[in-house]
Amino acid sequence: MNNTFFVLNGPNLNALGKREPGIYGGKTLADIEADCQSFAQSQGVTIDFRQTNHEGVLVDWLHEAGETSLGVALNAGAYTHTSVALHDAIRAISVPVVELHISNVHAREEFRHHSMIAPAVKGVICGFGPHSYTLALQALITLTR
């Protein structure tokens, strides 16, 4: 096992910076990745930052993370609210997973108030904009030291 954390991103997060900037802000996913890389370096850890629009790919990456990482920061996007497969994949691995969201999902549409993955993760961070990512990484670092 190395000192790497996975940062996994689900559907439509590749559209950050263009998609509903009033909700998600103006940073692109590349901007957020750069922030995460800088934070990780300052903490003496590395990150493997990935994005996909496909649920099964996220499941595969969670399985991989369970074998090769210290933990996972997961922004599952809309799959948060629908995916039993992600819930089961998180339960199948022994490394900690922190669910994160850029927006405060509890202040949004009713369907976003329920997370299918929350019962399987160590904790949930939401509503702090792009800073939610570094907060999730800080939580993972604390959990694994």
Buried (B, 14 or more C-beta within 10 A) or exposed (E): EEBBBBBBBBBBBBEBBEEEEEEBBEBBBEBBBEBBBEBBEEBEBBBBBBBBBEBEBBBEBBEBBBEEBBBBBBBBBBBBBBBEBBBBBBBEBEBBBBBBBBBBBEEBEEEBEEBBBEEBBBBBBBBBBBBBBBBBBBBBBEBBE
